[in-house]
Amino acid sequence: MTDNGKKTKGTGWLNVAVDYGPLLVFLGVYRWSAPEEAAPIAELAAVIKGTIAFMVAAVIALAVSKWRLGKVSPMLWFSTALIVGFGALTVFFGDPTFVQLKPTIIYTIFGVALLIGVWRGRALLQILLEAAFEGLSQQGWLKLSRNWGIFFLLLAILNETLRAQMSFEGWLWAKLWVFLPLTFLFTFSQIPMLLKHGLSLEGVDEETRNPPPAG
């Protein structure tokens, strides 16, 4: 019981590190390589270096998840596949647009899938998160899936808006200082609804430490 509790207690920040660690690596390598003055070729080289580091870090994060948590979530498999795939396109074509499109695709696919599942009476989050939220009723799972589905679609729109209006570096910083806080604020906002539908206090702690990733 104690060992299991310790393991559960330590997995929250590990999940966050697995989800957002590669992005921090991307940002760090890009900033380290970016030229001080505007130079298109040097800027593109910095993007490519950051993208390669992003791809490597994503694969390492997946391996760490398997090693430390004993499993890899479907979301993480899908996200890593897109990071590697779109990262390879970015490097091959020398166009950062591909890596910027990755979050939009993830958000859209997850959002549409969750909403279709709710429409058909199936809470896909319950399948993805397994029995993470103890005591949550089926209606609670359906509402959670619906709300996350809408939230993911709003994130897709936000990502496209920021991608169109901001520089590449500005967009990278937005991933850290806009998308991450929004995700955690949204996660906390769901707690009152979940408590009304049978979520135990232990389940609340699980949700606040393990929110679905935000691309």
C-alpha positions, 0 to 999 in steps of 0.5 A, a space after each residue: 500500500 505504501 509503495 503504491 502510494 509513493 508511486 502514485 504520488 510521484 507520477 503527477 509531475 512525471 506526467 507533466 514532464 513527459 508531456 511538456 519536457 520535449 517542448 522545453 527542450 525545443 524552446 531551449 535549443 532554438 533559443 540557444 541557436 537563434 541569431 541575435 540579428 535577423 538572418 533567415 538562413 540562421 533562423 531556419 537553422 535554429 528551427 531545424 536544430 530545435 526540431 531535431 532536439 524536439 523529436 529526440 526528446 519526444 522519443 526519450 519521453 515516451 521511453 521514460 513513460 514506459 519505464 517509470 509508469 509501466 505504460 504509454 498512453 494512447 495520447 502520448 503514442 499519437 503525439 509522439 508519432 506526430 512530433 516525429 512525422 511533422 518534425 521530419 517534414 520540417 527538417 526535410 522541407 526547411 519549413 517550420 509550418 509543419 511543426 506548428 500544425 502538429 498541435 492543431 491536428 492533435 487538438 482537432 482529432 481529439 476534440 472531434 473524437 471525444 464529441 462524436 463519442 459523447 454523441 454516441 453515448 460513449 465517454 472516450 476519456 474513460 477509455 483513455 484515462 481508464 479508472 483514474 477518477 474513482 467513483 465518477 458516474 457514467 454521466 460524469 464521464 460523458 460531461 467530462 468528455 464533452 467539455 474536454 472535446 470542446 476545449 480541445 477544439 478551442 485550443 486548435 482555433 487558438 493555436 491557428 490564430 497565434 500561428 498566423 499572428 505571431 513569430 515562430 519564437 513568440 508561438 513557442 513561448 505561447 505554448 509554454 505561457 498560454 496553453 499550459 496555464 489554460 490547460 491546468 485552469 480548465 482542469 481545475 474548473 471541472 472539479 465542481 462538476 465531477 464532484 457532483 457526479 460521484 468523484 471521490 477526493 482521491 480522484 480530484 487529486 488524481 485529476 489535478 496531477 494528471 490532466 490530459 495533455 495539451 499537445 
